[in-house]
Amino acid sequence: MANSPLHPKYEVKVSSYVLVLLALIVLSCLNTGLAFLPVGIFHPIFAVGIAVAEAMIVILFFMHIWWSSKLMKLTVAAGFFTFLVLIVMTLSDYTSRAWGLW
């Protein structure tokens, strides 16, 4: 275990991976079931929210960020912040256009 990127006291048990798998399956089923519900304009908001939750679970547990150093957590947070800025800028451009008025 000398080549492990994680500290030996942070060995991940198989039961943790099973719980993460079950959480991802539940969220995927929830996202699929959401497609059949009449939630109107809130559908993309709910769908993206569920997708972000799934992505966070994958990043934190499958990529072992939960047990990583603070520098690695800061790096991941900076990536999310950059992604958030790009999404906000794109959506602000999209909503500010005068669609169909030309």
Rosetta blueprint (number, residue, H / E / L):
1 M L
2 A L
3 N L
4 S L
5 P L
6 L L
7 H L
8 P H
9 K H
10 Y H
11 E L
12 V L
13 K L
14 V H
15 S H
16 S H
17 Y H
18 V H
19 L H
20 V H
21 L H
22 L H
23 A H
24 L H
25 I H
26 V H
27 L H
28 S H
29 C H
30 L H
31 N H
32 T H
33 G H
34 L H
35 A L
36 F L
37 L L
38 P L
39 V L
40 G H
41 I H
42 F H
43 H H
44 P H
45 I H
46 F H
47 A H
48 V H
49 G H
50 I H
51 A H
52 V H
53 A H
54 E H
55 A H
56 M H
57 I H
58 V H
59 I H
60 L H
61 F H
62 F H
63 M L
64 H L
65 I L
66 W L
67 W L
68 S L
69 S L
70 K H
71 L H
72 M H
73 K H
74 L H
75 T H
76 V H
77 A H
78 A H
79 G H
80 F H
81 F H
82 T H
83 F H
84 L H
85 V H
86 L H
87 I H
88 V H
89 M H
90 T H
91 L H
92 S H
93 D H
94 Y H
95 T H
96 S H
97 R L
98 A L
99 W L
100 G L
101 L L
102 W L
